[in-house]
Amino acid sequence: MEFETRAIHDGQEPDSKTGAVIVPIYLTSTYQQEAIGQHKGYEYSRTGNPTRTALEESLASLEGGKYGLAFASGLSATTTVLNLLKSGDHIIAGDDLYGGTYRLLEKVVSNWGITTTYVDIDEITNFSSAIQANTKLIWIETPTNPLLKIIDIEFIANIAKQNNLILVVDNTFVSPYFQRPLELGADIVVHSTTKYLAGHSDIIGGAVVTSNEELYSQLKFYQNAIGAVPSPFDSWLVLRGIKTLAIRMREHEKNALYLAYFLEKHPKIEKIYYPGLPTHEHHQLAKSQMSGFGGMISLEIKGGFTEVEKFASRLKLFLLAESLGGVESLLCYPAKMTHGALPETERLKRGIKDNLLRLSVGIENPQDLKQDLENALVN
Ligand code: P1T
């Protein structure tokens, strides 16, 4: 079955007891056991909950994986995955990634005796040269947050396989509708379901998908042992969002392409980052690796912080807010918001300049969005 059909049906059979077409929200913390050691597959809702199971099956299906696990946030999904490592292990991460992931690696995971080397992803061979005897895992985002660089997943997967490393791909920025890293050789896919999967800016959630049974059983153990699970209601909201993922992604992309072409030519824009533009440095790779380019655009505005402030304050439809992937358009200033956790020198070294802005293009009318940007860019 095709993606759109799986998004609506997989994991979501009508309720066997009542025929309810929609998966019920099982608001229960616990389950009656028929006798000691005898139950219907559920014992306690941290360990398992039927609404969450439906979401986990749906996530696995969409990513083309065997096993899905849902979490209370993207970062708790990441934290759970990083528990696969032990003190003394080493991680290689792409240098352009969500500031919260960087903060987790630098301020939390480092305290466990685990070190991370960030490699400049503009030179892909940097990944092999960074491998040490204790390297266990490669962590990448693609497209990256916030510079929308594209990393060749298949290439990195081969490096990982040759060196017996786990490759994790954070697929948040384009969703499984446009990119499925497991099919390209990744071992684990991570999501902040807060974004496109849920799609309506109303929950915080995370996900992990893998086809590797051994990794799954460890991750399932950690999911329960650590306990960062989503509530049944949040699980249900993500499921509800997933049903329209395909049509939302198509609209996000259509609007983003339209605005990217407009912004690229605007005299007040110094530089634009959108993988769908033929001028994007990784456009060809983006075309071959993804079936679409997504709804995220980053741009550098001419002039200093005053111009940035003027632009942000004049926008009416693009709301100044963290996050992305909802139906409404958002504007983010990475230096102070999503990437505020990076020390200034690290931030500038990575190319996140003081005049960089990030747009999450929503599914409003494209002419209205263009008009909003045009109004904010007048002298
Ligand atoms: O916010 P949370 O659901 O915990 O997800 C963290 C996360 C993980 N991975 C990527 C690529 C992300 O972008 C995020 C969260 N990002 C934002 C809040 C943001 O505005 O970029």
Boltz pocket constraint, residues with backbone or C-beta under 6 A from the ligand:
constraints:
  - pocket:
      binder: B
      contacts: [[A, 72], [A, 73], [A, 74], [A, 75], [A, 76], [A, 98], [A, 100], [A, 101], [A, 141], [A, 145], [A, 170], [A, 172], [A, 173], [A, 191], [A, 192], [A, 193], [A, 194], [A, 204], [A, 205], [A, 206], [A, 321], [A, 322], [A, 323], [A, 324], [A, 332], [A, 338]]
      max_distance: 6.0
